[in-house]
Amino acid sequence: MKIHLSSLTAFLLALFCAFPALSRAQYIIERNTPQDSSEFTPTEKSAAKAYPEYHTLNTRSIRLILLEVKNEPDMNYVNFPLTETPPKDLAGILVSLEKIVNIATKAWDIVRDNKPVLNLDTKYATAYPQGITAASQMSQWSKPKTYVYGFYAENMYGGTMIDSKHKVIFSYNGSYKGTGKYLTGVTVVPTVASVSWGYRFHMSATVPDSTIANVGTDADPVASMQLKLTWRMASALKEVEGTSVYYIQADGFFEEIASPWKSTWKDAADVGSAAPLLDPAKVF
């Protein structure tokens, strides 16, 4: 019986030793906002020159805090029919349990121009057996897990300029004819985005194909993926960008594996979906 990724462990450990920068990466980038930026009004640009402390974020104050872990009552947080089109019958369709794919969304906005992106067709990612086109073709789905985060940033005066909350949600344990564990409805839902005058806030999510993997066996697959959260905060003076990465496994396991607030990466041997680390540029 073949166990996926186990043969990569020694190579990955050697890779981490050879490239120590990968084990303590910086995920916050700060730079000056271009003076000719059309993103800010003349009034905002003038105010920024007069009151630079107000219009400059204190990068040390930026923080992402896990506020709550809970279960959703059902999978109604996404509208599956808008994305998935199940065939009338799977007869004659080859379903490859060990080949896992995302048939839904690979990238979507969470906060755009200071406003939460809320709509009925919530974007989400999946990790299904190849050949499956809908969650309804599988069974034994567990109640969705939800991780509620608060995101905050202060200016140089100590005033909170960005106050945002979002939920990372996923449904797991789905099986095909009693075999395997798969993911559906993997998404980030914004709930609050309070942004002070003179600032802009954007947040987006991506699930690179390279991060979707089978961490089980060919006979009993377990799907996994990495969800990348990218944010940008800006004033007429400065802009700050950052990234966090969450690891999600179809047995319900969830962990933040990289962010500006983690001093080190997880050891390669401890991360189930290790394959993407062979090419970090595909993730970050």
C-alpha positions in Angstrom: 0.0 0.0 0.0 1.4 3.3 -1.1 1.6 6.2 1.4 1.7 9.6 -0.3 4.5 12.1 0.5 6.5 9.8 2.9 9.3 9.5 0.4 9.7 13.3 0.3 10.5 13.7 4.0 14.3 13.3 3.8 14.5 15.6 0.8 12.3 18.2 2.4 14.4 18.2 5.6 17.5 18.7 3.5 15.8 21.5 1.6 15.1 23.3 4.9 18.7 23.0 6.0 20.0 24.2 2.7 17.6 27.3 2.6 17.3 28.5 6.2 15.6 31.7 5.1 12.5 29.6 4.4 12.3 28.6 8.1 12.1 32.2 9.3 10.5 34.2 6.5 9.1 37.7 6.7 5.5 37.9 5.7 4.9 41.7 6.2 6.1 44.1 3.5 6.0 47.8 4.0 6.7 50.4 1.4 5.9 54.0 0.5 2.6 54.6 -1.3 3.3 56.1 -4.8 2.8 59.8 -4.7 0.9 59.7 -8.0 -1.5 57.0 -6.7 -5.1 57.6 -7.7 -6.3 55.5 -4.8 -6.5 58.5 -2.5 -8.2 61.8 -2.9 -6.3 65.1 -2.9 -7.8 65.8 0.6 -6.4 62.6 2.0 -3.0 63.2 0.5 -2.9 66.7 1.9 -4.0 65.4 5.4 -1.3 62.7 5.3 1.5 65.3 4.8 0.1 67.4 7.6 -0.5 64.5 10.1 1.9 61.7 9.1 1.6 59.9 12.5 -2.1 59.4 11.9 -1.5 58.2 8.4 1.2 55.7 9.2 0.5 52.2 10.5 2.6 50.8 13.4 3.5 47.5 11.9 4.2 46.1 15.4 0.6 46.6 16.2 -0.8 44.5 13.4 -2.2 41.3 14.8 -4.5 38.4 13.7 -6.2 36.8 16.7 -8.2 33.5 16.9 -11.3 34.5 18.7 -13.5 31.4 18.5 -13.8 27.8 17.2 -17.2 26.4 16.6 -19.4 24.2 14.3 -21.8 25.6 11.8 -25.3 23.9 11.9 -25.2 22.9 8.2 -23.5 23.7 4.8 -25.9 26.5 3.9 -23.1 29.1 4.2 -22.4 28.3 0.5 -24.8 27.8 -2.4 -23.5 24.6 -4.0 -25.8 24.6 -7.1 -24.2 27.9 -8.4 -20.8 26.2 -8.6 -21.4 22.4 -8.9 -23.3 20.7 -11.7 -23.8 17.0 -10.7 -24.6 14.6 -13.6 -27.7 12.5 -13.4 -25.8 9.3 -13.0 -22.1 8.5 -12.3 -22.4 5.3 -14.2 -19.6 5.2 -16.8 -17.7 8.0 -15.2 -14.3 7.1 -13.8 -13.8 8.3 -10.3 -10.2 8.3 -9.1 -10.3 8.3 -5.3 -6.5 9.0 -4.9 -6.4 11.9 -7.4 -7.7 15.0 -5.6 -8.8 18.2 -7.3 -10.4 21.5 -6.6 -13.4 21.9 -9.0 -14.6 25.2 -7.4 -12.9 28.5 -6.9 -9.1 29.1 -6.7 -9.1 32.8 -5.7 -11.6 35.3 -4.4 -11.9 38.6 -2.6 -12.9 38.8 1.0 -12.7 42.6 1.7 -12.6 45.0 -1.3 -12.3 48.8 -1.0 -12.9 48.6 2.8 -16.2 46.6 2.5 -16.8 42.9 3.2 -17.5 41.0 0.0 -20.8 39.4 0.8 -23.1 37.7 -1.7 -25.3 34.6 -2.1 -22.8 32.7 -4.2 -20.0 32.6 -1.5 -16.8 31.5 -3.2 -15.2 28.3 -1.9 -12.7 25.6 -2.7 -13.0 21.8 -2.7 -10.8 18.7 -2.5 -12.8 16.0 -4.3 -11.8 12.7 -6.0 -11.2 13.3 -9.7 -14.5 12.6 -11.5 -16.8 13.9 -8.7 -18.6 17.1 -9.6 -20.8 17.8 -6.5 -20.7 17.3 -2.8 -24.1 15.6 -3.0 -22.4 12.7 -4.8 -20.6 11.9 -1.5 -21.9 11.2 2.0 -20.9 11.2 5.7 -20.1 14.9 5.7 -19.4 16.3 9.2 -20.8 19.6 10.4 -18.6 22.5 9.1 -15.9 23.8 11.4 -15.5 27.5 11.8 -12.5 29.5 13.0 -13.3 33.1 13.8 -10.4 35.6 13.5 -10.1 39.3 14.5 -7.6 41.4 12.5 -6.4 44.7 13.9 -3.9 47.5 13.1 -3.1 50.8 14.8 -1.5 54.0 13.7 1.5 55.7 15.3 -0.9 57.4 17.8 -2.2 54.0 19.0 -5.6 54.5 17.4 -7.2 51.4 15.8 -7.4 52.1 12.0 -8.3 48.6 10.9 -10.8 46.4 12.8 -11.9 43.4 10.8 -13.3 39.9 11.5 -13.6 36.9 9.3 -14.5 33.2 9.5 -12.5 30.3 8.0 -15.0 27.6 7.3 -14.7 24.1 5.9 -16.8 20.9 5.7 -14.9 17.6 6.0 -15.1 13.8 6.3 -17.0 13.4 3.0 -16.5 9.9 1.6 -17.3 8.2 -1.7 -19.1 4.9 -1.3 -17.7 4.8 2.3 -14.1 5.3 1.2 -11.7 8.3 1.8 -12.1 11.7 3.4 -12.6 14.8 1.4 -13.2 18.6 1.8 -15.8 20.9 0.5 -17.0 24.5 1.2 -13.5 25.7 2.2 -13.9 29.4 2.4 -13.3 32.7 4.2 -16.4 34.7 5.0 -16.0 38.4 6.2 -18.2 39.6 9.0 -16.9 43.0 9.9 -14.6 45.5 8.2 -14.3 48.8 10.0 -11.7 51.1 8.4 -10.8 54.6 9.5 -10.8 57.6 7.2 -7.7 57.9 5.1 -7.1 54.2 4.9 -7.8 51.4 2.4 -8.1 47.7 3.3 -8.2 44.7 1.0 -8.1 41.0 1.8 -8.2 38.0 -0.6 -7.9 34.2 -0.4 -6.3 31.7 -2.8 -6.0 27.9 -2.9 -3.1 27.0 -5.2 -3.6 23.7 -7.0 -0.1 22.7 -5.9 -1.2 22.6 -2.3 -4.0 20.0 -2.8 -2.7 16.6 -1.8 -3.6 13.1 -0.7 -2.0 12.5 2.8 -3.6 9.1 3.2 -3.1 6.1 0.9 -4.4 5.1 -2.5 -6.9 2.7 -0.9 -8.0 5.2 1.8 -7.3 8.8 0.7 -7.3 11.8 3.0 -7.5 15.1 1.2 -5.6 18.2 2.3 -5.0 21.7 1.1 -3.5 25.1 2.0 -5.5 28.2 2.1 -3.5 31.4 1.5 -4.9 34.7 3.0 -3.4 37.9 1.7 -4.1 41.4 2.9 -3.1 44.9 2.1 -3.6 48.1 4.2 -2.6 51.5 2.8 -2.7 55.2 3.5 -1.6 58.0 1.2 1.9 57.7 2.9 2.5 54.0 3.5 1.2 50.6 2.4 1.6 47.3 4.2 1.1 43.8 2.8 1.1 40.4 4.5 0.2 36.7 4.1 -1.0 33.9 6.3 -1.3 30.2 5.3 -3.7 27.7 6.8 -3.4 23.9 6.5 -6.7 22.0 6.3 -7.1 18.3 6.4 -10.2 16.2 5.5 -10.3 14.5 8.9 -11.0 17.9 10.5 -7.4 18.9 11.4 -6.7 22.7 10.9 -3.6 24.7 11.6 -2.0 28.0 10.8 1.4 27.0 9.3 2.8 30.4 8.3 2.1 34.0 9.1 3.7 37.3 10.1 3.1 36.2 13.7 4.8 32.8 13.6 8.6 32.9 14.2 9.2 29.7 12.2 7.7 27.4 9.7 6.4 24.0 10.8 9.1 21.3 10.4 8.6 19.7 7.0 8.0 16.3 8.6 5.2 17.8 10.7 3.2 19.3 7.8 0.9 16.8 6.1 0.7 18.6 2.8 4.4 19.1 2.3 4.7 18.9 -1.5 4.1 22.7 -2.1 7.1 23.5 0.0 9.3 22.3 -2.9 8.4 25.5 -4.6 7.4 28.2 -2.1 6.8 30.7 -4.9 3.6 28.8 -5.8 2.3 29.4 -2.3 3.5 32.9 -1.4 
